[in-house]
Amino acid sequence: MLCTTEEQGRAAGGTLDYNEWRLKASSGMKRFEYMADALVAIQRPEIVADDDTIFVYPVEDKKFALAIWSLKGSAYTAACKRVFFTARSMGCLRGGYPTYSYVVTTRSEPTPDKSSTYFVPVCLPSKKSSPEFLNWVATVLQAPQRDPEAAE
């Protein structure tokens, strides 16, 4: 079940609060999680052949692929809350999320009961995006393009 607001989740008999859910799960309370969808541009790694099958978008001297990354659970906490939302609230992304690139990898975390592990994304700010990249993003999103001559 997908809800677009916290109120819809409550009306459906659920909560976003893990601790509340743990206390009331036996009575049938549903547990909902925050979710965000991100359109991401993935730069072709040098070890991947440049055969124009996946990485089909040339920008400057690089090739990119587009993907939708749905983040919920540990991915939402690790990427959205700890990195993207925090960076934006601190003013690091004044021009929007495309203004910086990120290096994304994963790390293994143990489950709370230590019986197994799961992967959590690790996102590190890398470098500021070029005007050419920002114009390509604007084209993809059908948004107004930036004037490369304009001061930031």
Summary of the structure (lengths in Angstrom):
residues: 152
radius of gyration: 19.3
end to end distance: 42.5
largest distance: 61.1
contacts: 336
relative contact order: 0.12
helix: 30%
strand: 33%
